[in-house]
Amino acid sequence: MGRQRNLGEGDPHIHVEVKVVRGEAAVRTMLAATFGLAGDLPSVVATGCGVRVPYAMTSPRPDRVTCLACREYARAEHLRFADDIERIGSLPGSSVTPAAARQAAARHRTLAERFSSGTGD
């Protein structure tokens, strides 16, 4: 990805956070629900297209992302993660069953397709 550049308020696009698959917002939500803890949101985040933008200018939802480079990045990341999940499910002794791995991988492949086509959930 190389060196990141900052974009100011003039960037009208909605981007994806570089950690789009790992879902840091989902982790924060889980911590808040489980322990009553709510971590601070970062003010500026790295994106899939290599820029840094305010967190408020990002979304994990395919229908909201308007930066084409971020859409391509998110698609590739979801496809890569789907392959990884299936691989884990096929390992002997894995705590993830092959059926569960296939189901999770299918969800990520569907998300990848939505990033490609621009459709929503």
N, C-alpha and C positions, 0 to 999 in steps of 0.2 A: 504494500500500500504506500510505502514511502513516507515522505514528510507531509504532515498535515497542515492545511492552511485554515485560518479562521475566516468565517464569513460574518459580516455584520448584519445589521437589521435589514439591509437591502436584498437579502436572499429570500425570495418568495416561496421557495420549495419546501415541501415536507420530506424529510429524510428518514432513513432507518439507522438506528444505533448500530455501531459495529458489532455489538454483542446481541444481535437480533434473535438468534436462536436460543441463547442462554437466558434470555428474558429477565433481566435484572428487576424490572418492575414486578414481574410475577414473584420473584424471590422476596421483594419488599412486602408484597401483599400477603404472602404466606407467613412471614415473620410477624406482621401486624396481627393477623388472624390467630396465630398460634400463641404468641407471647405478649401481645399488646405493644410491640415495639414497632416504631415507624422510623426508618432511616431517612435522612435528608436526601432529597433528589439532587443530583449534580446540576450545576447551573449550565455548564457547557459539556458536550459529549462529542466523542469521535463518531464519525458516520461511515457507512459503507463506501461512499464515494471519495473518502479521504479528506473531508473538511471537518471542522469543528463548528458546531452550531449550538444555540440554546436548546436544552433538553425539550422544551415546549415545542420545538420545531421538528420533532421526531415522532414516529408512530410505528408500531409493529403490524398495523393493519394494512393489507395490500391496497384496499380501496382509498386509503388516505395518502399514500406515499406518491409524491409528484416528481421526485428526482429520478430520472431514468437510470442513472448509474447505480443509485441505491436500490432500485427495484431489481436490477440485474444481480447485484451483490446478494440481496436477500434471497433471491431465487436459488442462486448457487449454494449459499449457506444451508438452506433448508434441504436441498437435494443431498449435499454432503452429509448432513446430520442424519437424514433418512438412511443412507447407506451405513453409517456408523451404528445406528440403532439395530439394524438388521444383523450386522456382523456380531454385535454383542449378544443378541438373542440366540445366535447359533453356536456360541461358545459352550463347551461342556461345563456344567456347574454354574452357569449364569443364573442370577436371581431373576432375570427377565426371560419369560417363556418365549419361544419362537412366535407363538400366536400374538402375544402382547407386543412383541417387537415389530411384527408385520403391521399391526394395527397402528402403532405410533408412527412407523415409517410412512404409512399411507397418509396419515394426517399431514405430515411434513411435506410429502410430495404434492398433496392438494394445495397446501399453502404456497409452495413453489410455483405451481401452475397459476395461482391467483396473482402472484407478484408478476408473472409473465404476461398475463392477460389484463391485469388491472381491475379485476372484479373483487368484490367484497366477500365477507364471511358467509 
